[in-house]
Amino acid sequence: MVTAEEIARITVFADLDPSERERLAKVVADITLAPGESAVNEGDSRALFGLLEGRVEVIRRVDGVESVIGERKPGDVFGEMAMAFGITYPGGFRAAETSRVFRLASGGLFIFIGADAETAWLRPDIALDQKGYVLTGPDVHDAGRWQVDRDAYLLETSVPGIFACGDVRFSPVKRVAAAVGEGSMAIAFVHQFLKEAEAS
Ligand SMILES: Cc1cc2nc3c(=O)[nH]c(=O)nc-3n(C[C@H](O)[C@H](O)[C@H](O)COP(=O)(O)OP(=O)(O)OC[C@H]3O[C@@H](n4cnc5c(N)ncnc54)[C@H](O)[C@@H]3O)c2cc1C
């Protein structure tokens, strides 16, 4: 049986939370390959493999002639291309020596590219959370960063009259529709802010 510690030795899984590695360890198949035995052949159903021990060669057959076009070492994964592009395996993976792999049956691969709040350039009196997202409205109050004798507008930052919207704003909603909607709301808040500023 593959352990969570062994999963951690696969480079792409090394940064997973221990609990996620435990979950993976429970669902992967532990496979030992004799030299010359294939982990996967062209046309096999898609799965992601992690190489725990040994060495695996990448085999490509063109016009009946077989060539070794690469190899995988312990810590590597293979099979990801077919999953990412939704294609059949363009080549096979065959043990060059006695090898141990795990097989994670999965129909697809989703890559989260990630998102960072690029807010280092903002003036320091605009309050941010620990990850750099801009606090607005009630979150500014909760952080003790609101200094004016009225409630902050929903999208107002800690600096009265400066508004934030979209992904850069601290909020669990990171979607196009939310960003667009907040943009139009922010404009309405600007008008309201200016109207009140003129009246006072
Ligand atoms: C991989 C991925 C997939 C997604 N898929 C979906 C989806 O399917 N459906 C969905 O609704 N949402 C999806 N989202 C989320 C969606 O992209 C965002 O919610 C949306 O783009 C937020 O819009 P925004 O205008 O707030 O920010 P952004 O679209 O990030 O726009 C901010 C812009 O500001 C620019 N910028 C940054 N710093 C500066 C600076 N100092 N000076 C000038 N310009 C600057 C950036 O280059 C960028 O162009 C996805 C996000 C990612 C990362």
The ligand as an SDF file (V2000), in Angstrom:
LIG
                    3D

 53 58  0  0  0  0  0  0  0  0999 V2000
   -7.1810   30.3860  -14.1390 C   0  0  0  0  0  0  0  0  0  0  0  0
   -8.4180   31.1700  -13.8340 C   0  0  0  0  0  0  0  0  0  0  0  0
   -9.6370   30.7410  -14.3260 C   0  0  0  0  0  0  0  0  0  0  0  0
  -10.8000   31.4590  -14.0510 C   0  0  0  0  0  0  0  0  0  0  0  0
  -11.9810   31.0120  -14.5620 N   0  0  0  0  0  0  0  0  0  0  0  0
  -13.1000   31.7210  -14.3370 C   0  0  0  0  0  0  0  0  0  0  0  0
  -14.3520   31.3130  -14.8810 C   0  0  0  0  0  0  0  0  0  0  0  0
  -14.4500   30.3060  -15.5690 O   0  0  0  0  0  0  0  0  0  0  0  0
  -15.4550   32.0780  -14.6050 N   0  0  0  0  0  0  0  0  0  0  0  0
  -15.3820   33.2090  -13.8630 C   0  0  0  0  0  0  0  0  0  0  0  0
  -16.4100   33.8840  -13.6740 O   0  0  0  0  0  0  0  0  0  0  0  0
  -14.2070   33.6240  -13.3390 N   0  0  0  0  0  0  0  0  0  0  0  0
  -13.0690   32.9200  -13.5480 C   0  0  0  0  0  0  0  0  0  0  0  0
  -11.8810   33.3420  -13.0200 N   0  0  0  0  0  0  0  0  0  0  0  0
  -11.8500   34.5500  -12.1920 C   0  0  0  0  0  0  0  0  0  0  0  0
  -11.9000   35.8080  -13.0560 C   0  0  0  0  0  0  0  0  0  0  0  0
  -10.8530   35.7550  -14.0050 O   0  0  0  0  0  0  0  0  0  0  0  0
  -11.7350   37.0090  -12.1430 C   0  0  0  0  0  0  0  0  0  0  0  0
  -12.7080   36.9650  -11.1200 O   0  0  0  0  0  0  0  0  0  0  0  0
  -11.8800   38.3150  -12.9030 C   0  0  0  0  0  0  0  0  0  0  0  0
  -10.9890   38.3680  -13.9910 O   0  0  0  0  0  0  0  0  0  0  0  0
  -11.6290   39.4670  -11.9470 C   0  0  0  0  0  0  0  0  0  0  0  0
  -11.6250   40.6540  -12.6870 O   0  0  0  0  0  0  0  0  0  0  0  0
  -10.8130   41.8980  -12.1510 P   0  0  0  0  0  0  0  0  0  0  0  0
  -11.0440   42.9950  -13.1390 O   0  0  0  0  0  0  0  0  0  0  0  0
  -11.1570   42.1480  -10.7300 O   0  0  0  0  0  0  0  0  0  0  0  0
   -9.2770   41.4670  -12.1230 O   0  0  0  0  0  0  0  0  0  0  0  0
   -8.3410   41.0180  -13.3330 P   0  0  0  0  0  0  0  0  0  0  0  0
   -9.1230   40.3940  -14.4430 O   0  0  0  0  0  0  0  0  0  0  0  0
   -7.2290   40.2430  -12.7000 O   0  0  0  0  0  0  0  0  0  0  0  0
   -7.7900   42.3960  -13.8910 O   0  0  0  0  0  0  0  0  0  0  0  0
   -6.8370   43.1620  -13.1920 C   0  0  0  0  0  0  0  0  0  0  0  0
   -5.9520   43.8490  -14.2320 C   0  0  0  0  0  0  0  0  0  0  0  0
   -5.1230   44.8130  -13.5900 O   0  0  0  0  0  0  0  0  0  0  0  0
   -3.8340   44.7270  -14.1300 C   0  0  0  0  0  0  0  0  0  0  0  0
   -2.8990   45.2810  -13.1350 N   0  0  0  0  0  0  0  0  0  0  0  0
   -2.4300   44.6970  -12.0060 C   0  0  0  0  0  0  0  0  0  0  0  0
   -1.6090   45.5490  -11.3590 N   0  0  0  0  0  0  0  0  0  0  0  0
   -1.5620   46.6720  -12.1010 C   0  0  0  0  0  0  0  0  0  0  0  0
   -0.8760   47.9160  -11.9690 C   0  0  0  0  0  0  0  0  0  0  0  0
   -0.0770   48.1750  -10.9260 N   0  0  0  0  0  0  0  0  0  0  0  0
   -1.0550   48.8330  -12.9070 N   0  0  0  0  0  0  0  0  0  0  0  0
   -1.8620   48.6130  -13.9670 C   0  0  0  0  0  0  0  0  0  0  0  0
   -2.5350   47.4540  -14.1690 N   0  0  0  0  0  0  0  0  0  0  0  0
   -2.3840   46.5100  -13.2380 C   0  0  0  0  0  0  0  0  0  0  0  0
   -3.6500   43.2390  -14.4000 C   0  0  0  0  0  0  0  0  0  0  0  0
   -2.6390   43.0360  -15.3460 O   0  0  0  0  0  0  0  0  0  0  0  0
   -5.0220   42.8740  -14.9340 C   0  0  0  0  0  0  0  0  0  0  0  0
   -5.1240   43.0650  -16.3170 O   0  0  0  0  0  0  0  0  0  0  0  0
  -10.7190   32.6410  -13.2820 C   0  0  0  0  0  0  0  0  0  0  0  0
   -9.4900   33.0790  -12.7950 C   0  0  0  0  0  0  0  0  0  0  0  0
   -8.3400   32.3480  -13.0660 C   0  0  0  0  0  0  0  0  0  0  0  0
   -7.0120   32.8430  -12.5380 C   0  0  0  0  0  0  0  0  0  0  0  0
  1  2  1  0
  2  3  1  0
  2 52  2  0
  3  4  2  0
  4  5  1  0
  4 50  1  0
  5  6  2  0
  6  7  1  0
  6 13  1  0
  7  8  2  0
  7  9  1  0
  9 10  1  0
 10 11  2  0
 10 12  1  0
 12 13  2  0
 13 14  1  0
 14 15  1  0
 14 50  1  0
 15 16  1  0
 16 17  1  0
 16 18  1  0
 18 19  1  0
 18 20  1  0
 20 21  1  0
 20 22  1  0
 22 23  1  0
 23 24  1  0
 24 25  2  0
 24 26  1  0
 24 27  1  0
 27 28  1  0
 28 29  2  0
 28 30  1  0
 28 31  1  0
 31 32  1  0
 32 33  1  0
 33 34  1  0
 33 48  1  0
 34 35  1  0
 35 36  1  0
 35 46  1  0
 36 37  1  0
 36 45  1  0
 37 38  2  0
 38 39  1  0
 39 40  1  0
 39 45  2  0
 40 41  1  0
 40 42  2  0
 42 43  1  0
 43 44  2  0
 44 45  1  0
 46 47  1  0
 46 48  1  0
 48 49  1  0
 50 51  2  0
 51 52  1  0
 52 53  1  0
M  END
$$$$
